[in-house]
């Protein structure tokens, strides 16, 4: 029988460490994955900055699409092409050429930064562990 101070929830003999261990393992796994993704991101950004040519406004490229707008434009081209195919017609040539240009622009874009949600998970774990240590042996409720 478990001691009462070990119970995670009063009345249920479930040790707090049994609840916190899987959370800790998941956070450690996520931290390892984040570190790996961050290293890949930094290497890709360094490579992208090293190989990128400076393009000024005088070159006429000041209105290029980036990020979300680029993704929406590619999705619109794909929707037009799908609509043409469902009507058993070839897609319009201007849409196909524009999609090709957009995909080339997307290939030149820097990669997206990895999600940093690991920090919220780690903070949640630390808060839960701190509360567990502070309330250890005290009756809650």
C-alpha positions as CSV (number, residue, x, y, z in Angstrom):
1,X,0.0,0.0,0.0
2,X,1.3,3.4,-0.9
3,X,1.8,6.2,1.6
4,X,-0.8,8.9,1.5
5,X,1.9,11.6,0.8
6,X,2.8,9.8,-2.5
7,X,-0.7,9.9,-3.9
8,X,-1.0,12.1,-6.9
9,X,-4.8,12.5,-6.4
10,X,-6.2,12.1,-2.9
11,X,-8.0,8.8,-2.5
12,X,-6.2,7.2,-5.5
13,X,-3.0,5.4,-4.6
14,X,-1.1,6.5,-7.7
15,X,2.4,7.9,-7.1
16,X,3.2,11.3,-8.5
17,X,6.3,10.0,-10.2
18,X,4.2,7.6,-12.2
19,X,2.3,10.5,-13.7
20,X,5.3,12.8,-14.2
21,X,7.8,10.2,-15.7
22,X,6.0,9.9,-19.1
23,X,5.7,13.7,-19.3
24,X,9.5,14.1,-18.6
25,X,10.4,11.5,-21.2
26,X,8.1,13.1,-23.8
27,X,9.7,16.5,-23.0
28,X,13.2,15.2,-23.3
29,X,12.4,13.5,-26.6
30,X,10.8,16.8,-27.9
31,X,13.9,18.8,-26.8
32,X,16.2,16.4,-28.6
33,X,14.1,16.7,-31.8
34,X,14.0,20.5,-31.4
35,X,17.7,20.7,-31.1
36,X,18.2,18.6,-34.2
37,X,15.6,20.7,-36.2
38,X,17.2,23.9,-35.0
39,X,20.6,22.8,-36.1
40,X,19.2,21.9,-39.6
41,X,17.4,25.3,-39.7
42,X,20.6,27.3,-38.9
43,X,22.6,25.3,-41.4
44,X,20.0,25.9,-44.1
45,X,19.7,29.6,-43.3
46,X,23.5,30.0,-43.4
47,X,23.6,28.1,-46.8
48,X,20.7,30.2,-48.1
49,X,22.4,33.5,-47.1
50,X,25.7,32.4,-48.6
51,X,24.2,31.5,-52.0
52,X,21.6,34.2,-52.3
53,X,22.4,37.0,-54.7
54,X,21.5,40.5,-53.6
55,X,18.4,41.7,-55.6
56,X,17.6,45.4,-55.3
57,X,14.4,47.2,-56.1
58,X,16.0,48.4,-59.4
59,X,15.8,44.8,-60.7
60,X,12.0,44.8,-60.5
61,X,11.7,42.1,-57.9
62,X,10.3,44.3,-55.1
63,X,6.8,42.7,-55.4
64,X,7.8,39.0,-55.1
65,X,5.5,36.7,-53.1
66,X,6.8,35.2,-49.8
67,X,5.5,33.1,-47.0
68,X,1.7,32.7,-46.8
69,X,0.9,34.6,-50.0
70,X,3.2,32.4,-51.9
71,X,1.5,29.3,-50.5
72,X,-1.9,30.7,-51.4
73,X,-0.8,31.6,-54.9
74,X,0.5,28.0,-55.5
75,X,-2.7,26.6,-54.0
76,X,-4.8,28.8,-56.4
77,X,-2.8,27.5,-59.4
78,X,-3.3,23.9,-58.2
79,X,-7.1,24.6,-57.8
80,X,-7.3,26.0,-61.3
81,X,-5.4,23.0,-62.7
82,X,-7.6,20.5,-60.8
83,X,-10.7,22.2,-62.1
84,X,-9.4,22.0,-65.7
85,X,-8.6,18.3,-65.3
86,X,-12.0,17.5,-63.8
87,X,-13.5,19.2,-66.9
88,X,-11.3,17.0,-69.1
89,X,-9.5,20.1,-70.4
90,X,-5.8,20.9,-70.3
91,X,-4.9,23.6,-67.7
92,X,-4.3,27.1,-69.1
93,X,-0.7,27.6,-70.1
94,X,-0.4,30.9,-68.2
95,X,-1.4,29.2,-65.0
96,X,1.0,26.3,-65.5
97,X,3.9,28.7,-66.2
98,X,3.0,30.9,-63.3
99,X,2.9,27.8,-61.0
100,X,6.3,26.8,-62.2
101,X,7.6,30.3,-61.4
102,X,6.0,30.2,-58.0
103,X,7.5,26.8,-57.2
104,X,10.9,28.1,-58.2
105,X,10.5,31.1,-55.9
106,X,9.4,28.8,-53.1
107,X,12.5,26.7,-53.5
108,X,14.6,29.9,-53.0
109,X,12.8,30.9,-49.8
110,X,14.6,30.3,-46.5
111,X,13.3,27.3,-44.5
112,X,10.7,27.8,-41.8
113,X,11.9,28.0,-38.2
114,X,11.1,24.9,-36.1
115,X,8.3,25.2,-33.6
116,X,9.5,26.1,-30.2
117,X,6.6,24.6,-28.3
118,X,9.1,22.5,-26.3
119,X,9.6,25.5,-24.1
120,X,5.9,25.6,-23.1
121,X,6.0,21.9,-22.4
122,X,9.2,22.2,-20.3
123,X,7.7,25.2,-18.3
124,X,4.5,23.1,-17.7
125,X,6.6,20.2,-16.4
126,X,8.6,22.4,-14.1
127,X,5.5,24.1,-12.7
128,X,3.8,20.7,-12.1
129,X,7.0,19.3,-10.5
130,X,7.3,22.3,-8.3
131,X,3.7,22.1,-7.2
132,X,4.1,18.4,-6.5
133,X,7.2,19.1,-4.3
134,X,5.5,22.0,-2.5
135,X,2.3,20.0,-1.8
136,X,4.0,16.8,-0.9
137,X,2.6,15.4,2.3
138,X,-0.1,18.1,2.5
139,X,-3.7,17.3,2.0
140,X,-5.1,19.1,-1.1
141,X,-8.8,20.1,-1.1
